Amino acid sequence: MTEPSVKQQTTTAFYGQAVASFAVALGAVAIGIGYLDASAWVRAFLAISVLYLTTSAFTLAKVVRDRQEVEQLVSRVDQARVDRLLAEHDPFAKP
């Protein structure tokens, strides 16, 4: 008895909302930095900092997702081993 695999997939609307939210947030920060009453060096530093923060967030999200996928795979392999042992076990066999 194996459990049916459930494929986790996001809807197109959720994906679109996430992309739109990211674009709006990044645009708002860019506009805020552009209109900031500071020297060009300060604005450039803030822009580079936002870029670094953004790429770090993407990297962190990928690492977390990869770790979750590995744990899910290990769990599925362990479950398959238990299922095989239970299927092969004959409680009425003589030792």
N, C-alpha and C positions, 0 to 999 in steps of 0.2 A: 504494500500500500504506500504509494508515494503521493505526496501532496502535489496538487497542481501548482506549477510555477506561476507566480503573479508577476507580470511585467509592470514595473513602476514607470509610468510615463506621464509627463506633464501635458496639459492641454495646450493647444495653440494660443488660446486666450491668455493663459497664465504666462506662457513664454513671452508673448507680445507685451503684456503688462510689465514684466520684469525688465525687458529691453527698454521700453518707454520710460520707466522709472529711472533706470540707470542713465539714460540720455538726458532726461530733465535735470537730474541731480548734477551730472557732470557739466551741463550747460549753465546751470545756475551758479556753480562755483567759478566757472570760467568768466561769466559776466561779472560776478562779484570781484574777482581778482582784477579784471580789466578796468572796472570803475573805481578801484581802491585808490584812495588819495595817498599814494606812496611812490617812492622812486621806482624806476624800471627794474633795478636789481632786486628790490623787495618783492615786486610782482613776479619776476622770473623765478625767484626762490620759492615762492608759494605755488607757482604753477608746477615746478619740478617736484615739489613735495606732494602735491595732489596726484601727479602721475605715478610717483613711487608708491603712494598709498593705494592707488587703484590696482596697480600690477601686483602688489603684495596681497591684496584682498582676493584677486583671482587665483593666485598661487595657493593661498590658504584654503580656498574653497575646493580647489582640485585635490589637494592633499587629503582633506577631510573626506571627500567623495571616494578617492582611491582606497583609503583605509577602510571605509564602510563596505566597499565592494569586496575587499579581501576578506573581511570578517564574515560577510554574507556567504562567500564562496566556501570558506573553511567550515562554516556551519552546515552548509548543504552537503559537503563531503562527509562530515561526521554523521549527519542524518542518514546518508546513503549507506554508510558502513553499518549503522545500527539496524537499518531496514534489512540489509543483506543477512546479518547475523540472526535476526528474528525469523527471516524466511527459511534459513537453513537449519534452524534449531528444531529438533524433533523431541518433544517432551516424553514420548513413549519409547524412545530408543534405549537399549540396554547399555550401561556404561562399560 
